[in-house]
Amino acid sequence: MSMNRQFLWLAAILAFLLPVAAAAQSLDPAALFPELDGWSRDGKTESFGPDNLYEHIDGAAENFLACGFERLAVQNYVNAGKQSLTAEIYFHGTPENAFAIYASEKPLAGDYLAVGSEGYAEEGVLNFISDAFYVKLNSFDLAPAQSGALPALAEKIVAAIHGRNELPAALAAFPVRGKVAHSERYILNNFLGLDFLGAAFSADYEAPGEKFRLFVMKTKGGDHARALLTRWAALDKGRSAGEMQPGSLTINDPYNGPVRLYWQGAFICGGLGGGEEVDGLLKELAEKLAR
């Protein structure tokens, strides 16, 4: 295939995908509940916003609000055997925000499923993300003959969303070697408890005799990245002042301990804990992001 034809092909794919994603993110969660064979809707759809989310999930609302929550719709279903199930569809504005709340609740060890962008099942529960939506399905009194109800409902909701079912691209850049499966997280604000750090993706790692965490933050590049690192380094009272330069550096953060960092372009990659092998992983992470 010629370069021109490759370009046209990619442009056509992007033109197709981007409007779909935008349309999916503008959907009202209440419009996404499908009909389900053998089941009927039990009562009206309930809707909640940031101001009254606590009425439905009192005690957990703050976590959802911190992850960009915008709207929730809840629908109950019932079958002829009087068994019931509940579907909750949370809209978080962006796929990254939806991943943030999903990742904060998902287990490290679980029955992970290829539904939407990613999902997992536990007894009586099936949770997943699709585009900017976090969906929670549950039923704790299903008979064996009805065990497929939650997966069937999940697939129907994914089809109704009709969005992009991909995990955030930054996650693919994390080195595979030593990474703890399903440990990826996304913190939207105040990463490491520092208000000037903003958002970051992170993942946990294990090596013989030690554990550590890698993370990545995307800045506006150049002066913004330098200003952020300068402010961070100022927390280390024993560090001499000097202009930050791209490449490797270590900051002795009085609140989080020594932080190994690698600055390349708009990305600042970091490691908490671990030995010198972290430096190589950080460089690999930065190079993948740059590509």
C-alpha positions as CSV (number, residue, x, y, z in Angstrom):
1,M,0.0,0.0,0.0
2,S,1.4,3.4,-1.0
3,M,2.0,6.1,1.6
4,N,-0.8,8.3,0.2
5,R,-3.2,5.4,0.4
6,Q,-2.1,4.6,3.9
7,F,-2.7,8.2,4.9
8,L,-6.2,8.2,3.3
9,W,-7.0,4.9,5.0
10,L,-6.0,6.2,8.5
11,A,-7.8,9.5,7.9
12,A,-11.0,7.6,7.0
13,I,-10.7,5.4,10.1
14,L,-10.2,8.5,12.4
15,A,-13.1,10.3,10.8
16,F,-15.3,7.3,11.6
17,L,-14.1,6.8,15.1
18,L,-14.0,10.4,16.5
19,P,-17.7,11.3,15.8
20,V,-18.7,8.0,17.4
21,A,-16.8,8.7,20.5
22,A,-18.2,12.2,20.7
23,A,-21.7,10.9,20.2
24,A,-21.2,8.2,22.9
25,Q,-20.0,10.8,25.4
26,S,-23.1,13.0,24.9
27,L,-25.6,10.2,25.6
28,D,-27.9,10.4,28.6
29,P,-27.3,7.3,30.7
30,A,-31.1,6.9,31.2
31,A,-31.4,6.2,27.5
32,L,-29.0,3.3,27.5
33,F,-31.1,0.6,29.3
34,P,-32.1,-2.1,26.8
35,E,-34.9,-4.7,26.8
36,L,-33.7,-8.0,28.1
37,D,-35.3,-11.3,27.1
38,G,-37.2,-12.9,30.0
39,W,-37.0,-9.8,32.0
40,S,-39.1,-6.6,32.3
41,R,-38.3,-3.3,33.8
42,D,-39.3,-2.9,37.4
43,G,-40.3,0.7,38.1
44,K,-39.1,3.9,36.6
45,T,-35.5,4.8,35.9
46,E,-34.0,6.8,38.7
47,S,-31.5,9.6,37.9
48,F,-28.9,11.3,40.1
49,G,-26.5,14.2,39.7
50,P,-23.5,15.5,41.7
51,D,-25.8,17.2,44.1
52,N,-27.8,14.1,45.2
53,L,-25.5,11.2,44.3
54,Y,-25.1,10.6,48.1
55,E,-28.8,9.6,48.2
56,H,-27.9,6.4,46.2
57,I,-24.4,5.7,47.3
58,D,-24.0,7.5,50.6
59,G,-20.4,7.0,51.8
60,A,-19.0,6.4,48.3
61,A,-20.2,9.5,46.6
62,E,-17.0,11.5,47.3
63,N,-14.9,9.0,45.4
64,F,-17.1,9.2,42.4
65,L,-17.2,13.0,42.5
66,A,-13.4,13.1,42.6
67,C,-13.4,11.1,39.4
68,G,-15.4,13.6,37.4
69,F,-18.9,12.1,38.0
70,E,-21.7,13.9,36.0
71,R,-24.8,11.7,35.9
72,L,-26.1,8.3,37.1
73,A,-29.2,6.3,35.9
74,V,-30.5,3.3,37.8
75,Q,-32.9,0.7,36.4
76,N,-34.3,-2.4,38.2
77,Y,-35.4,-5.5,36.2
78,V,-37.5,-8.5,37.3
79,N,-38.3,-11.9,35.8
80,A,-41.3,-14.2,36.1
81,G,-39.6,-16.0,39.0
82,K,-39.5,-12.8,40.9
83,Q,-35.7,-12.6,40.7
84,S,-34.3,-9.1,40.3
85,L,-31.3,-7.4,39.0
86,T,-30.1,-3.8,39.0
87,A,-28.2,-1.8,36.4
88,E,-26.4,1.4,37.3
89,I,-24.8,3.5,34.5
90,Y,-22.5,6.3,35.6
91,F,-21.4,9.0,33.2
92,H,-17.9,10.5,33.9
93,G,-17.4,12.8,31.0
94,T,-14.3,11.2,29.5
95,P,-12.9,7.7,29.1
96,E,-10.0,8.6,31.4
97,N,-12.4,9.7,34.2
98,A,-14.5,6.5,33.8
99,F,-11.3,4.5,34.0
100,A,-10.3,6.4,37.2
101,I,-13.4,5.3,39.1
102,Y,-13.4,1.8,37.7
103,A,-9.8,1.3,38.6
104,S,-10.4,2.6,42.2
105,E,-12.9,-0.2,42.7
106,K,-11.6,-3.1,40.6
107,P,-9.8,-6.0,42.4
108,L,-6.2,-7.1,41.7
109,A,-7.3,-10.7,41.4
110,G,-10.6,-11.2,39.7
111,D,-12.5,-12.8,36.8
112,Y,-11.7,-10.2,34.1
113,L,-13.8,-10.1,31.0
114,A,-13.6,-8.8,27.5
115,V,-16.6,-6.6,27.8
116,G,-16.6,-2.9,26.9
117,S,-13.1,-1.5,27.4
118,E,-12.6,-3.9,30.3
119,G,-14.7,-5.6,33.0
120,Y,-14.7,-8.1,35.8
121,A,-17.2,-10.4,37.4
122,E,-17.6,-11.5,41.1
123,E,-20.4,-13.4,42.7
124,G,-23.6,-11.6,41.7
125,V,-21.7,-8.6,40.2
126,L,-20.5,-7.6,36.8
127,N,-18.8,-4.2,36.4
128,F,-17.2,-2.7,33.3
129,I,-16.3,0.5,31.5
130,S,-17.2,1.6,28.0
131,D,-16.2,4.9,26.6
132,A,-17.0,7.5,29.3
133,F,-19.4,5.2,31.2
134,Y,-18.9,3.0,34.2
135,V,-21.5,0.3,34.4
136,K,-22.4,-1.8,37.5
137,L,-24.7,-4.7,37.3
138,N,-25.7,-6.9,40.2
139,S,-28.1,-9.6,41.2
140,F,-27.6,-11.9,44.2
141,D,-30.5,-14.3,43.7
142,L,-30.1,-15.6,40.2
143,A,-30.9,-19.3,39.6
144,P,-28.2,-21.2,37.6
145,A,-30.5,-21.0,34.5
146,Q,-30.3,-17.2,34.7
147,S,-26.5,-17.0,35.2
148,G,-26.2,-15.5,31.7
149,A,-28.4,-12.5,32.4
150,L,-25.7,-10.1,33.6
151,P,-23.3,-10.8,30.7
152,A,-26.2,-10.5,28.2
153,L,-27.3,-7.2,29.7
154,A,-23.7,-6.0,29.7
155,E,-23.3,-6.6,26.0
156,K,-26.6,-4.9,25.2
157,I,-25.5,-1.8,27.2
158,V,-22.2,-1.7,25.4
159,A,-24.0,-1.8,22.1
160,A,-26.3,1.0,23.2
161,I,-23.3,3.2,24.2
162,H,-21.7,2.5,20.8
163,G,-18.5,4.2,21.8
164,R,-14.8,3.4,21.8
165,N,-13.9,0.4,23.9
166,E,-10.3,0.9,24.6
167,L,-8.3,1.5,27.8
168,P,-6.4,4.9,28.0
169,A,-3.5,4.8,25.6
170,A,-1.0,5.8,28.3
171,L,-1.4,2.4,30.0
172,A,0.1,0.6,27.0
173,A,3.4,2.4,27.6
174,F,4.0,0.9,31.0
175,P,6.8,-1.7,30.8
176,V,5.5,-5.3,31.1
177,R,8.4,-6.6,33.1
178,G,7.5,-6.9,36.7
179,K,4.2,-5.1,36.4
180,V,1.4,-6.4,38.8
181,A,-1.6,-7.4,36.7
182,H,-4.6,-5.0,36.9
183,S,-2.7,-2.6,39.3
184,E,-3.1,0.3,36.9
185,R,-4.7,3.4,38.4
186,Y,-5.5,7.0,37.3
187,I,-5.6,9.8,39.8
188,L,-7.2,13.0,38.5
189,N,-6.0,15.5,41.1
190,N,-3.4,16.0,43.8
191,F,-1.3,13.0,42.9
192,L,0.9,11.9,45.8
193,G,-1.0,14.3,48.0
194,L,0.6,17.4,46.2
195,D,-1.8,19.8,44.8
196,F,0.5,21.1,42.1
197,L,1.1,17.6,40.5
198,G,-2.4,17.2,39.0
199,A,-3.3,13.9,37.3
200,A,-1.2,10.8,36.8
201,F,-1.4,7.2,35.6
202,S,0.4,4.6,37.8
203,A,1.0,0.9,38.1
204,D,2.6,-1.3,40.7
205,Y,5.7,-3.5,40.2
206,E,7.5,-6.3,41.9
207,A,11.1,-7.4,41.6
208,P,12.9,-10.0,43.7
209,G,12.8,-8.6,47.3
210,E,11.2,-5.3,46.5
211,K,8.1,-3.5,45.4
212,F,7.8,-0.2,43.7
213,R,5.4,2.0,41.7
214,L,5.8,3.7,38.3
215,F,3.8,6.7,37.2
216,V,3.5,9.1,34.4
217,M,2.2,12.7,34.2
218,K,1.5,14.6,31.0
219,T,2.4,18.3,31.2
220,K,2.0,21.2,28.7
221,G,5.7,20.6,27.9
222,G,8.8,22.8,28.1
223,D,8.4,25.6,30.6
224,H,5.4,24.0,32.3
225,A,7.2,20.8,33.0
226,R,10.3,22.7,34.2
227,A,8.2,24.8,36.5
228,L,6.5,21.8,38.0
229,L,9.8,20.0,38.6
230,T,11.3,23.1,40.1
231,R,8.4,23.5,42.5
232,W,8.7,19.8,43.4
233,A,12.4,20.0,44.0
234,A,11.9,23.0,46.2
235,L,10.4,20.7,48.8
236,D,13.8,19.2,49.3
237,K,15.5,21.8,51.5
238,G,18.9,20.1,51.1
239,R,18.9,20.4,47.3
240,S,20.9,23.2,45.7
241,A,19.0,25.4,43.3
242,G,19.6,24.8,39.6
243,E,17.7,24.8,36.4
244,M,15.9,21.5,35.6
245,Q,17.0,19.8,32.4
246,P,15.4,16.9,30.5
247,G,16.6,13.4,31.4
248,S,17.1,11.6,34.7
249,L,16.9,13.2,38.2
250,T,16.0,12.3,41.7
251,I,13.9,14.4,44.1
252,N,14.0,13.7,47.9
253,D,10.3,14.4,48.5
254,P,9.9,14.9,52.3
255,Y,6.3,13.5,52.1
256,N,6.8,10.5,49.7
257,G,10.5,9.7,50.0
258,P,13.1,9.7,47.2
259,V,11.4,9.9,43.8
260,R,13.3,8.8,40.6
261,L,12.2,10.8,37.6
262,Y,12.7,10.9,33.9
263,W,11.6,14.0,32.0
264,Q,11.2,13.8,28.2
265,G,9.1,16.3,26.2
266,A,5.7,16.8,27.8
267,F,6.0,13.6,29.9
268,I,7.4,13.2,33.4
269,C,7.8,9.6,34.4
270,G,8.5,8.6,38.0
271,G,9.3,5.8,40.3
272,L,8.6,5.3,44.0
273,G,10.7,2.7,45.8
274,G,12.9,0.1,44.2
275,G,16.6,0.3,43.3
276,E,18.5,1.4,40.3
277,E,16.6,-0.9,37.9
278,V,13.8,1.6,38.1
279,D,15.9,4.1,36.0
280,G,15.8,1.8,33.0
281,L,12.1,1.2,33.3
282,L,11.4,4.9,33.5
283,K,13.5,5.5,30.4
284,E,11.6,2.7,28.6
285,L,8.3,4.2,29.7
286,A,9.2,7.7,28.5
287,E,10.4,6.4,25.1
288,K,7.2,4.5,24.5
289,L,5.2,7.6,25.4
290,A,7.2,9.7,23.0
291,R,6.5,7.2,20.2
